[in-house]
Amino acid sequence: MGEVIRRADDVLESRFYFTKIWDMERCETPYEVDLSKCTLEEWEAAPNGDQEWCFMLNRMDYLDDLCLAWLATREERYAEKAVSLMLSWVSAHSELIPGLSTRTLDSGVRISAMARALSTLENTDFLRSQHAQIIRESISEQISFIHDHYLPKYETSNWGSIQTLSVLAVYGRLSMDPENERWWKWAFNRAEAQLAAQVYPDGTDWELSTMYQAEVFLYALQAQWVLGKKGLPIPRGLSNACRGLAQTLAMQVMPDGTTEALGDSDRSDVRPLLALASASLRDSELKWVAKVSSLDPLDVYSYGIGIEKPYEALVPQQPHSLTLDAYDSGLFVSRSSWNNDANVTVFLDGPLGSGHGHCDELHLSVWSKDRAILVDSGRYTYREDSSDRPRLKGVSAHNVPSIDGRSNSEPLGSWEYRDFSYPLKPYVRHTAGLDYWEGAVVGHKPTSVLLRRVVCVSGCAWVIVDQAWCDGAHDLQARFHLDPSLRAQPAEGGWLLGDTSLMLHVGEGSEVVHEGCSMSYNQMSDQDVIVTHASPEDRGVQIAVLAMQDVVVEEGPLMRADGTELDASLARCIRLGFPEGVTKTLAVTFGEVFNGVKAFLCDGVSFHAGVAVVTRDTRGVRLDVLRG
């Protein structure tokens, strides 16, 4: 509540900033705008030169702060300010025409906030009946405006679902007969179509941005709750979408409660949202992941105090699964446990998604013992005049391999692309403490194939094998972006990663460059990027190993059963020696072995496979085939 009161106090002084977890475009810098003049000019202000600030201003999410501050303190000034701001917006928009302050996305968010405020303040001394009627009529006009300016592209955009789900929730809150409202049926039918188009069967949002998956989820959850409480029809697919979006968000939670900044996202604390979802969906596993004892006050304000008892009654249960294999979106997550010191791996290999998607095919993120290690570089801004916008969307801002540092996946400005590589279907396996991910992308001009294979060993060591096929001589690169809290220090055979005791083992020819990354919108940090190089002719391989310093890493040949070595261009072995005496030897072939003896020996164990691991410990010897 302290943060709510502070924000509300600033709004009283006409100071606006946007720092809530799910503010789509955050801005911590306060700017003063006098909205008491009730002019369009003031409502379309962009004091920092970024139109996104204007969009945030017109979403009016601060009405929630003001109304909750009034409920908590009973100080009339908060309620009076909420009313005056709503009337100011309505007065400044006597005619609704397309502009910076009336975009349909922002209109959907705004009518939701207005409806919550209206249902809180109506029939109080602060909101006269004639003023309430003016606001109600404006909300109705804004809904018509949303309908009249609906575009086909909204079928697959978060813009569409936020608008139509907001319309349904607003009717549910304010109308005595929602189903007979003018645009109820239209919003209901469109919401059904949007949910089917936007939410993949695996539970992820097709736009491939954690931030916008959460935004769609927020409005889906709100609509389901409001309609359910009023006994109104629920759009087909809404309940399944809510559960799928909730579960895949939960699987992405890092040990500190945040999610990786995948696509157009910030590193955001998702736990309050999961707590709300657990109460709304009656899900004990979501409460376990949320790890909070009570709901966020703003969520209780939005949903009503009736949401608290279901949350209090839930007994947290640890999720049964440690992996997310979302084949539709190409999002894969594996964790060593659900403890606070878990190691978590994220691997991406899927389609582009929307303009909120990034060139992150074959990207790898790693968190180790509650620390971010290899990270996505974020989004920073949507401004067209920023060179950082396309850079952070591009291949070079992600932990991916590339040929000559280039890719067919190339952003064009803030939202478009010149071209994009084609991802092939990924291959994934989890067995005996081993996680295996394999993905490939096809490029052209020249025709090329990049294949990445990642093996996570016992949840604490990562072997990354990159292959490239491209006629001629090339530079096979891989980039590893470190969290801003880490600095790479040179060491024999690779690089030490800050104070984590982790080491990235790489071959000859690596360097560290310094670049900018963004864990939150409008904020830039410095990060170290380790860049590795190999010089293949037509085809080549590059291997990197991320492991603790006390793990002995050795690379050597793969043997045939007759005692001869396979050529290094055909196969290699990577041996990991752990301090407790356990060894795990990974054998990888880089193509089909079609001549000579085809039975192989890995650490003395015979096999035939593309990828296999031999484990030696006190229990004996074990062979695990990860790829045929």
C-alpha positions as CSV (number, residue, x, y, z in Angstrom):
1,M,0.0,0.0,0.0
2,G,2.9,2.3,0.6
3,E,3.7,2.4,-3.1
4,V,0.1,2.9,-4.0
5,I,-0.2,5.9,-1.7
6,R,3.1,7.4,-3.0
7,R,1.9,7.1,-6.6
8,A,-1.5,8.5,-5.8
9,D,0.1,11.4,-3.9
10,D,2.2,12.2,-7.0
11,V,-0.9,12.1,-9.2
12,L,-2.5,14.6,-6.8
13,E,0.4,16.9,-7.7
14,S,0.0,16.2,-11.4
15,R,3.3,14.2,-11.5
16,F,3.0,11.1,-13.7
17,Y,5.3,8.2,-14.1
18,F,4.7,4.5,-14.8
19,T,6.5,1.9,-12.7
20,K,4.0,-0.9,-12.1
21,I,5.1,-4.4,-13.1
22,W,2.9,-4.7,-16.1
23,D,3.0,-1.1,-17.3
24,M,3.8,-1.9,-21.0
25,E,6.2,1.0,-21.4
26,R,7.7,1.9,-18.0
27,C,9.1,5.4,-17.2
28,E,10.5,6.1,-13.8
29,T,11.1,9.8,-14.4
30,P,8.2,11.9,-13.2
31,Y,6.8,14.5,-15.6
32,E,4.2,17.2,-14.6
33,V,1.2,17.6,-16.8
34,D,-1.7,19.9,-15.8
35,L,-4.8,18.0,-16.9
36,S,-7.2,20.3,-15.1
37,K,-7.4,22.4,-18.3
38,C,-9.3,19.6,-20.0
39,T,-7.6,20.1,-23.3
40,L,-6.6,17.6,-26.0
41,E,-3.2,19.2,-26.1
42,E,-2.4,18.3,-22.5
43,W,-3.8,14.7,-22.9
44,E,-1.5,14.3,-26.0
45,A,1.6,15.5,-24.2
46,A,4.9,13.6,-24.6
47,P,7.3,15.5,-22.3
48,N,10.1,13.1,-22.8
49,G,9.7,13.0,-26.6
50,D,8.4,9.4,-26.5
51,Q,4.9,8.9,-27.7
52,E,4.7,5.7,-25.6
53,W,4.6,8.0,-22.5
54,C,1.5,9.7,-23.9
55,F,-0.1,6.3,-24.5
56,M,0.6,5.3,-20.9
57,L,-0.9,8.6,-19.6
58,N,-4.2,7.9,-21.5
59,R,-4.5,4.4,-20.3
60,M,-5.4,6.0,-16.9
61,D,-4.2,3.0,-14.8
62,Y,-3.5,5.5,-12.0
63,L,-7.3,5.7,-11.4
64,D,-6.8,2.4,-9.5
65,D,-4.1,4.0,-7.3
66,L,-6.4,6.9,-6.5
67,C,-9.5,4.8,-5.8
68,L,-7.6,2.3,-3.6
69,A,-5.9,5.2,-1.8
70,W,-9.3,6.6,-1.0
71,L,-10.6,3.2,0.2
72,A,-7.6,2.7,2.4
73,T,-7.4,6.3,3.9
74,R,-10.8,7.7,3.4
75,E,-9.1,10.9,2.4
76,E,-11.5,12.6,0.0
77,R,-8.8,14.2,-2.1
78,Y,-8.0,10.9,-3.8
79,A,-11.6,10.2,-4.9
80,E,-12.0,13.8,-6.0
81,K,-8.9,13.6,-8.1
82,A,-10.1,10.4,-9.8
83,V,-13.4,12.0,-10.7
84,S,-11.8,15.1,-12.0
85,L,-9.3,13.2,-14.2
86,M,-12.1,11.1,-15.7
87,L,-14.2,14.2,-16.4
88,S,-11.1,16.0,-17.8
89,W,-10.5,13.2,-20.3
90,V,-14.2,13.1,-21.3
91,S,-14.3,16.9,-21.7
92,A,-11.1,16.9,-23.8
93,H,-12.6,14.2,-26.1
94,S,-16.0,15.5,-26.8
95,E,-15.5,14.0,-30.3
96,L,-13.6,10.8,-30.6
97,I,-11.3,10.8,-33.5
98,P,-8.1,8.7,-34.0
99,G,-5.1,10.3,-32.3
100,L,-2.4,9.8,-29.8
101,S,-4.9,9.8,-26.9
102,T,-7.5,7.6,-28.5
103,R,-5.7,4.6,-29.8
104,T,-8.0,1.5,-29.5
105,L,-5.5,-0.5,-27.4
106,D,-5.3,2.4,-24.9
107,S,-9.1,2.8,-25.1
108,G,-9.5,-0.8,-24.0
109,V,-7.2,-0.3,-21.0
110,R,-8.8,3.0,-20.2
111,I,-12.4,1.9,-20.1
112,S,-11.4,-1.0,-17.8
113,A,-9.9,1.5,-15.4
114,M,-12.8,3.9,-15.7
115,A,-15.3,1.1,-15.1
116,R,-13.5,0.0,-11.9
117,A,-13.4,3.6,-10.7
118,L,-17.0,4.2,-11.6
119,S,-18.2,1.1,-9.8
120,T,-16.2,2.1,-6.7
121,L,-17.1,5.8,-6.6
122,E,-20.7,5.8,-7.9
123,N,-23.3,6.6,-5.3
124,T,-20.8,8.4,-3.2
125,D,-20.6,12.1,-2.3
126,F,-17.7,12.6,-4.7
127,L,-19.4,11.6,-7.9
128,R,-22.6,13.4,-8.7
129,S,-25.2,11.4,-10.6
130,Q,-25.0,13.7,-13.6
131,H,-21.2,13.3,-13.7
132,A,-21.5,9.5,-13.4
133,Q,-23.9,9.6,-16.4
134,I,-21.4,11.7,-18.4
135,I,-18.6,9.1,-17.7
136,R,-20.9,6.2,-18.5
137,E,-21.9,7.8,-21.8
138,S,-18.3,8.3,-22.6
139,I,-17.4,4.7,-21.9
140,S,-20.3,3.7,-24.2
141,E,-18.9,6.0,-26.9
142,Q,-15.4,4.6,-26.5
143,I,-16.7,1.1,-26.9
144,S,-18.4,2.1,-30.2
145,F,-15.1,3.8,-31.2
146,I,-13.3,0.5,-30.5
147,H,-15.8,-1.4,-32.7
148,D,-15.7,1.1,-35.5
149,H,-11.9,1.2,-35.7
150,Y,-11.3,-2.6,-35.3
151,L,-8.8,-3.9,-37.8
152,P,-8.3,-7.4,-39.1
153,K,-4.8,-7.6,-37.7
154,Y,-6.2,-7.4,-34.2
155,E,-7.4,-11.0,-34.5
156,T,-3.8,-12.1,-33.7
157,S,-2.7,-9.1,-31.7
158,N,-2.8,-8.4,-28.0
159,W,-4.5,-5.2,-29.1
160,G,-7.5,-7.1,-30.1
161,S,-7.9,-9.4,-27.1
162,I,-7.3,-6.5,-24.7
163,Q,-10.0,-4.5,-26.4
164,T,-12.7,-7.1,-26.6
165,L,-12.1,-8.7,-23.2
166,S,-12.2,-5.2,-21.7
167,V,-15.5,-4.5,-23.4
168,L,-17.0,-7.7,-22.0
169,A,-15.6,-7.0,-18.5
170,V,-16.9,-3.4,-18.6
171,Y,-20.4,-4.5,-19.6
172,G,-20.2,-7.1,-16.8
173,R,-19.3,-4.4,-14.2
174,L,-21.6,-1.6,-15.3
175,S,-24.6,-2.9,-17.2
176,M,-27.9,-4.3,-15.7
177,D,-28.3,-6.4,-18.9
178,P,-24.9,-6.9,-20.5
179,E,-26.0,-9.4,-23.1
180,N,-28.3,-6.9,-24.7
181,E,-25.7,-4.1,-24.8
182,R,-25.1,-2.9,-28.4
183,W,-21.6,-4.4,-28.8
184,W,-21.8,-7.4,-26.5
185,K,-22.3,-10.0,-29.2
186,W,-19.6,-8.5,-31.4
187,A,-17.0,-8.4,-28.5
188,F,-18.0,-11.9,-27.4
189,N,-17.6,-13.4,-30.9
190,R,-14.3,-11.6,-31.6
191,A,-12.9,-12.7,-28.2
192,E,-13.6,-16.3,-29.1
193,A,-11.8,-15.9,-32.4
194,Q,-8.9,-14.0,-30.9
195,L,-8.3,-16.5,-28.2
196,A,-8.2,-19.4,-30.7
197,A,-5.7,-17.4,-32.9
198,Q,-3.5,-15.9,-30.2
199,V,-3.0,-18.7,-27.6
200,Y,-1.2,-21.8,-28.9
201,P,-2.4,-25.2,-27.8
202,D,0.8,-25.4,-25.7
203,G,-0.4,-22.4,-23.6
204,T,1.9,-19.7,-24.9
205,D,1.0,-16.5,-26.6
206,W,1.9,-16.5,-30.3
207,E,3.5,-13.1,-30.1
208,L,6.5,-14.8,-28.3
209,S,7.0,-12.0,-25.8
210,T,6.6,-12.8,-22.1
211,M,5.5,-9.2,-21.4
212,Y,2.6,-9.4,-23.9
213,Q,1.6,-12.9,-22.9
214,A,1.2,-11.5,-19.4
215,E,-0.9,-8.6,-20.7
216,V,-3.3,-10.9,-22.6
217,F,-3.5,-13.1,-19.5
218,L,-4.3,-10.1,-17.3
219,Y,-7.3,-9.1,-19.4
220,A,-8.4,-12.7,-20.0
221,L,-8.3,-13.4,-16.2
222,Q,-10.3,-10.2,-15.4
223,A,-13.0,-11.0,-18.0
224,Q,-13.4,-14.6,-16.8
225,W,-13.7,-13.4,-13.2
226,V,-16.2,-10.6,-13.8
227,L,-18.4,-12.7,-16.2
228,G,-18.3,-15.6,-13.8
229,K,-19.3,-13.6,-10.8
230,K,-22.3,-12.2,-12.8
231,G,-23.3,-15.5,-14.1
232,L,-22.7,-14.4,-17.7
233,P,-21.7,-16.6,-20.6
234,I,-17.9,-17.2,-20.9
235,P,-16.4,-17.0,-24.4
236,R,-15.4,-20.4,-25.7
237,G,-11.7,-21.1,-25.1
238,L,-11.3,-18.4,-22.4
239,S,-11.0,-20.8,-19.5
240,N,-8.5,-23.0,-21.2
241,A,-6.5,-19.9,-22.4
242,C,-6.3,-18.6,-18.8
243,R,-5.0,-22.0,-17.5
244,G,-2.5,-22.4,-20.3
245,L,-1.2,-18.9,-20.1
246,A,-0.9,-19.2,-16.3
247,Q,1.0,-22.5,-16.4
248,T,3.5,-21.5,-19.1
249,L,4.2,-18.2,-17.2
250,A,4.8,-20.2,-14.0
251,M,7.2,-22.4,-15.7
252,Q,9.2,-19.4,-16.8
253,V,9.7,-18.1,-13.3
254,M,13.4,-17.7,-12.4
255,P,14.6,-18.3,-8.8
256,D,14.2,-14.6,-7.9
257,G,10.6,-14.6,-9.1
258,T,11.3,-12.7,-12.4
259,T,11.0,-13.8,-15.9
260,E,13.6,-13.5,-18.7
261,A,13.2,-10.5,-21.0
262,L,12.2,-12.6,-24.0
263,G,11.0,-10.7,-27.1
264,D,9.7,-7.3,-26.2
265,S,9.8,-7.8,-22.5
266,D,11.3,-6.5,-19.3
267,R,12.7,-8.6,-16.5
268,S,9.4,-8.7,-14.5
269,D,8.4,-10.1,-11.2
270,V,5.5,-12.4,-12.2
271,R,4.7,-13.7,-8.7
272,P,1.9,-11.2,-7.8
273,L,0.2,-12.1,-11.1
274,L,0.5,-15.8,-10.4
275,A,-0.9,-15.3,-6.9
276,L,-3.9,-13.6,-8.5
277,A,-4.2,-16.4,-11.0
278,S,-4.0,-19.1,-8.3
279,A,-6.9,-17.4,-6.4
280,S,-9.0,-16.9,-9.5
281,L,-8.3,-20.4,-11.0
282,R,-8.2,-22.2,-7.6
283,D,-4.7,-23.5,-8.5
284,S,-2.5,-24.7,-5.6
285,E,0.6,-25.1,-7.7
286,L,0.4,-21.5,-8.9
287,K,0.3,-20.4,-5.2
288,W,3.4,-22.4,-4.5
289,V,5.3,-20.7,-7.3
290,A,3.9,-17.3,-6.3
291,K,5.4,-17.7,-2.8
292,V,3.4,-14.7,-1.4
293,S,1.2,-14.7,1.6
294,S,-1.4,-12.3,0.4
295,L,-2.7,-10.8,-2.8
296,D,-1.6,-7.4,-4.1
297,P,-3.9,-4.7,-2.8
298,L,-4.6,-3.4,-6.3
299,D,-5.7,-6.9,-7.3
300,V,-8.1,-7.1,-4.4
301,Y,-9.4,-3.6,-5.4
302,S,-9.9,-4.8,-9.0
303,Y,-11.5,-8.2,-8.2
304,G,-13.2,-7.4,-4.9
305,I,-12.6,-8.7,-1.4
306,G,-14.2,-12.0,-2.5
307,I,-11.0,-12.9,-4.2
308,E,-9.1,-13.1,-0.8
309,K,-10.8,-16.1,0.8
310,P,-10.1,-18.5,-2.1
311,Y,-6.4,-17.5,-1.9
312,E,-6.2,-18.0,1.8
313,A,-7.9,-21.4,1.6
314,L,-5.5,-22.8,-1.0
315,V,-2.7,-25.1,0.3
316,P,0.4,-24.6,-1.8
317,Q,1.6,-27.6,-3.7
318,Q,4.9,-27.9,-5.4
319,P,4.5,-28.2,-9.2
320,H,5.1,-31.8,-10.4
321,S,6.9,-30.8,-13.6
322,L,10.4,-29.3,-14.0
323,T,10.2,-28.8,-17.7
324,L,8.2,-26.8,-20.2
325,D,8.3,-28.1,-23.8
326,A,6.2,-25.7,-25.8
327,Y,6.7,-27.0,-29.3
328,D,4.2,-24.6,-30.9
329,S,6.1,-21.5,-29.8
330,G,9.5,-23.0,-29.6
331,L,9.9,-22.1,-25.9
332,F,11.7,-24.7,-23.8
333,V,12.4,-24.4,-20.1
334,S,14.1,-26.8,-17.7
335,R,14.9,-26.3,-14.0
336,S,16.9,-28.4,-11.6
337,S,14.3,-28.0,-8.9
338,W,11.6,-25.5,-7.6
339,N,14.0,-24.4,-4.8
340,N,15.3,-20.8,-4.5
341,D,18.8,-22.0,-5.5
342,A,17.6,-23.8,-8.7
343,N,19.4,-23.7,-12.0
344,V,17.2,-22.8,-14.9
345,T,17.7,-23.2,-18.7
346,V,15.7,-21.5,-21.4
347,F,16.1,-22.5,-25.0
348,L,14.3,-20.9,-28.0
349,D,13.7,-22.4,-31.4
350,G,10.5,-21.3,-33.0
351,P,8.7,-18.8,-35.3
352,L,9.1,-15.1,-35.2
353,G,5.8,-14.3,-33.6
354,S,4.7,-10.7,-34.0
355,G,6.5,-7.4,-34.2
356,H,7.1,-7.9,-30.5
357,G,9.2,-11.0,-31.4
358,H,13.0,-10.8,-31.6
359,C,15.6,-12.6,-33.8
360,D,16.2,-15.1,-31.0
361,E,16.1,-18.5,-32.7
362,L,18.5,-20.8,-30.9
363,H,18.9,-18.4,-28.0
364,L,20.1,-19.8,-24.7
365,S,19.5,-18.2,-21.2
366,V,20.9,-19.7,-18.1
367,W,20.3,-18.9,-14.4
368,S,22.5,-20.6,-11.8
369,K,21.8,-20.7,-8.0
370,D,19.5,-17.7,-8.1
371,R,21.8,-15.7,-10.3
372,A,21.2,-14.6,-13.9
373,I,24.2,-15.8,-16.0
374,L,23.4,-15.8,-19.7
375,V,20.6,-13.4,-20.5
376,D,18.4,-11.9,-23.2
377,S,19.4,-8.3,-23.7
378,G,15.8,-6.9,-23.5
379,R,14.0,-4.2,-25.6
380,Y,14.8,-0.7,-24.1
381,T,12.5,1.4,-26.3
382,Y,9.9,1.4,-29.1
383,R,11.1,4.7,-30.5
384,E,11.7,4.7,-34.3
385,D,14.6,7.1,-33.9
386,S,16.6,4.9,-31.6
387,S,19.4,2.7,-33.1
388,D,19.2,0.5,-30.0
389,R,15.7,-0.6,-30.9
390,P,16.6,-2.7,-34.0
391,R,19.9,-3.7,-32.4
392,L,18.2,-5.2,-29.4
393,K,15.7,-7.0,-31.6
394,G,18.5,-8.4,-33.8
395,V,20.6,-11.6,-33.7
396,S,23.6,-9.9,-32.2
397,A,21.7,-9.1,-29.0
398,H,21.0,-12.8,-28.3
399,N,23.0,-15.8,-27.2
400,V,23.0,-17.5,-30.6
401,P,25.4,-18.8,-33.2
402,S,25.9,-16.9,-36.5
403,I,27.9,-17.2,-39.7
404,D,30.1,-14.1,-40.2
405,G,28.1,-12.3,-37.6
406,R,25.2,-12.0,-40.0
407,S,21.7,-13.5,-40.3
408,N,18.7,-13.5,-42.6
409,S,16.8,-12.5,-39.5
410,E,17.1,-8.7,-39.7
411,P,14.9,-6.0,-38.2
412,L,13.8,-3.1,-40.2
413,G,13.1,-0.2,-37.9
414,S,11.0,-0.7,-34.8
415,W,8.4,-3.1,-36.0
416,E,9.2,-4.6,-39.4
417,Y,11.8,-7.1,-40.8
418,R,13.8,-7.2,-44.0
419,D,14.0,-11.0,-43.9
420,F,13.8,-13.9,-41.5
421,S,15.5,-17.3,-41.2
422,Y,13.4,-20.4,-41.3
423,P,13.4,-22.6,-38.1
424,L,13.3,-26.3,-38.3
425,K,11.4,-28.5,-35.9
426,P,13.3,-28.8,-32.6
427,Y,14.2,-32.1,-30.9
428,V,14.0,-32.3,-27.1
429,R,14.7,-35.1,-24.6
430,H,14.8,-35.2,-20.8
431,T,16.2,-38.3,-19.1
432,A,18.3,-39.3,-16.1
433,G,19.2,-35.8,-15.1
434,L,20.1,-34.8,-18.7
435,D,18.2,-32.2,-20.7
436,Y,18.8,-32.1,-24.5
437,W,17.7,-29.4,-26.9
438,E,18.4,-29.4,-30.6
439,G,17.3,-26.7,-33.1
440,A,18.3,-25.4,-36.5
441,V,17.6,-22.5,-38.8
442,V,17.9,-22.2,-42.5
443,G,19.2,-19.1,-44.2
444,H,19.8,-18.0,-47.8
445,K,22.0,-15.7,-49.9
446,P,24.1,-17.8,-49.3
447,T,22.2,-20.9,-48.4
448,S,23.2,-21.9,-44.9
449,V,22.1,-24.1,-42.0
450,L,23.0,-23.4,-38.3
451,L,22.4,-26.2,-35.9
452,R,22.7,-25.8,-32.1
453,R,22.7,-28.6,-29.6
454,V,22.6,-28.0,-25.9
455,V,23.0,-30.6,-23.2
456,C,22.3,-29.6,-19.6
457,V,24.1,-32.1,-17.4
458,S,22.7,-32.7,-13.9
459,G,21.2,-29.3,-14.0
460,C,24.6,-27.6,-13.3
461,A,26.7,-27.8,-16.5
462,W,25.9,-26.9,-20.1
463,V,27.6,-28.2,-23.2
464,I,26.8,-26.1,-26.3
465,V,27.6,-27.5,-29.7
466,D,27.2,-25.3,-32.8
467,Q,27.4,-26.5,-36.4
468,A,27.3,-24.6,-39.6
469,W,26.9,-25.6,-43.2
470,C,27.7,-22.9,-45.8
471,D,29.8,-23.2,-48.9
472,G,33.2,-21.4,-48.7
473,A,35.3,-20.0,-45.8
474,H,33.4,-18.4,-43.0
475,D,33.6,-17.2,-39.4
476,L,31.4,-19.3,-37.2
477,Q,30.6,-17.1,-34.2
478,A,28.7,-17.6,-31.0
479,R,27.7,-14.8,-28.6
480,F,27.2,-15.1,-24.9
481,H,25.6,-12.1,-23.2
482,L,26.3,-11.9,-19.5
483,D,24.0,-10.4,-16.9
484,P,25.0,-6.8,-16.2
485,S,26.1,-7.8,-12.7
486,L,28.9,-10.0,-14.1
487,R,32.2,-9.3,-15.7
488,A,34.2,-11.8,-17.8
489,Q,37.7,-12.4,-16.6
490,P,40.2,-14.3,-18.8
491,A,41.3,-17.7,-17.6
492,E,43.2,-20.6,-19.0
493,G,40.8,-22.2,-21.5
494,G,38.1,-19.7,-21.3
495,W,36.5,-17.0,-19.1
496,L,35.5,-16.7,-15.5
497,L,32.1,-15.2,-15.0
498,G,32.2,-12.6,-12.2
499,D,31.9,-13.9,-8.7
500,T,29.8,-16.9,-9.6
501,S,32.6,-19.6,-9.7
502,L,31.3,-20.4,-13.2
503,M,33.6,-20.7,-16.2
504,L,32.8,-20.6,-19.9
505,H,35.2,-23.0,-21.6
506,V,35.8,-22.0,-25.2
507,G,38.3,-22.8,-27.9
508,E,40.9,-20.5,-29.3
509,G,39.8,-17.2,-30.7
510,S,37.4,-15.6,-28.3
511,E,37.0,-12.0,-27.1
512,V,34.9,-9.8,-24.8
513,V,33.0,-6.8,-26.1
514,H,30.9,-4.3,-24.2
515,E,27.4,-3.6,-25.2
516,G,24.2,-2.1,-23.8
517,C,21.3,-4.2,-22.6
518,S,17.9,-3.3,-21.0
519,M,16.3,-5.2,-18.2
520,S,13.5,-2.5,-18.0
521,Y,11.9,-0.2,-20.6
522,N,13.7,3.1,-20.8
523,Q,16.7,1.8,-18.8
524,M,20.1,0.8,-20.3
525,S,22.9,-1.1,-18.6
526,D,26.3,-2.2,-19.7
527,Q,27.1,-5.9,-20.2
528,D,30.0,-8.1,-21.2
529,V,29.5,-10.2,-24.3
530,I,31.8,-13.2,-24.9
531,V,32.2,-13.7,-28.6
532,T,33.8,-17.0,-29.9
533,H,35.1,-17.7,-33.4
534,A,35.9,-20.7,-35.5
535,S,37.0,-20.7,-39.2
536,P,35.2,-23.5,-41.1
537,E,35.5,-24.3,-44.8
538,D,32.1,-25.3,-46.1
539,R,31.1,-26.8,-42.7
540,G,32.4,-26.5,-39.1
541,V,31.8,-27.0,-35.5
542,Q,32.3,-24.9,-32.3
543,I,32.0,-26.2,-28.8
544,A,31.6,-24.3,-25.5
545,V,31.0,-25.6,-22.0
546,L,29.6,-23.6,-19.0
547,A,30.4,-25.2,-15.7
548,M,31.7,-24.5,-12.2
549,Q,35.5,-24.0,-11.9
550,D,36.0,-27.2,-10.1
551,V,34.6,-29.3,-13.0
552,V,37.4,-30.7,-15.2
553,V,36.5,-30.2,-18.8
554,E,38.4,-32.3,-21.4
555,E,37.7,-32.6,-25.1
556,G,38.9,-35.6,-27.2
557,P,38.2,-37.9,-30.1
558,L,35.3,-40.4,-30.4
559,M,36.6,-43.9,-31.0
560,R,35.3,-46.6,-33.2
561,A,34.9,-50.1,-31.8
562,D,38.0,-51.2,-33.6
563,G,40.1,-48.7,-31.7
564,T,40.5,-46.1,-34.5
565,E,39.6,-42.5,-34.0
566,L,36.8,-40.8,-35.9
567,D,38.1,-37.6,-37.5
568,A,37.4,-34.4,-35.5
569,S,35.2,-33.2,-38.3
570,L,32.9,-36.2,-37.8
571,A,32.6,-36.5,-34.0
572,R,34.0,-35.4,-30.6
573,C,33.8,-36.4,-27.0
574,I,33.5,-33.9,-24.1
575,R,34.4,-35.3,-20.7
576,L,33.1,-33.6,-17.5
577,G,34.8,-34.6,-14.2
578,F,32.9,-33.5,-11.1
579,P,34.5,-33.0,-7.7
580,E,32.6,-35.9,-6.1
581,G,34.3,-38.4,-8.6
582,V,31.5,-38.6,-11.1
583,T,32.3,-38.3,-14.8
584,K,29.9,-37.7,-17.6
585,T,31.3,-38.1,-21.1
586,L,29.2,-36.6,-24.0
587,A,29.7,-38.0,-27.5
588,V,28.5,-36.0,-30.4
589,T,28.6,-36.8,-34.1
590,F,28.4,-34.0,-36.6
591,G,27.0,-36.0,-39.5
592,E,26.2,-39.5,-40.6
593,V,29.1,-41.9,-40.3
594,F,28.7,-43.8,-43.5
595,N,32.1,-45.5,-44.0
596,G,34.1,-47.9,-41.8
597,V,33.1,-49.3,-38.5
598,K,29.9,-47.7,-37.3
599,A,30.0,-49.0,-33.7
600,F,31.4,-46.3,-31.4
601,L,33.1,-46.3,-28.0
602,C,32.4,-43.6,-25.5
603,D,34.5,-44.0,-22.3
604,G,34.7,-47.6,-23.1
605,V,31.0,-48.1,-23.7
606,S,29.8,-49.2,-27.2
607,F,26.9,-47.5,-28.8
608,H,25.6,-45.9,-32.1
609,A,23.8,-42.6,-31.8
610,G,24.1,-39.0,-32.8
611,V,24.4,-37.8,-29.1
612,A,25.0,-40.0,-26.1
613,V,26.2,-39.6,-22.5
614,V,28.2,-42.1,-20.5
615,T,28.0,-41.7,-16.7
616,R,30.5,-43.3,-14.3
617,D,29.8,-43.1,-10.6
618,T,29.7,-45.3,-7.5
619,R,26.7,-47.1,-8.9
620,G,28.5,-48.2,-12.0
621,V,28.3,-47.2,-15.7
622,R,25.2,-45.9,-17.5
623,L,24.6,-45.0,-21.2
624,D,21.9,-42.5,-22.1
625,V,21.1,-41.9,-25.8
626,L,19.9,-38.4,-26.3
627,R,19.7,-38.3,-30.1
628,G,19.5,-41.2,-32.5
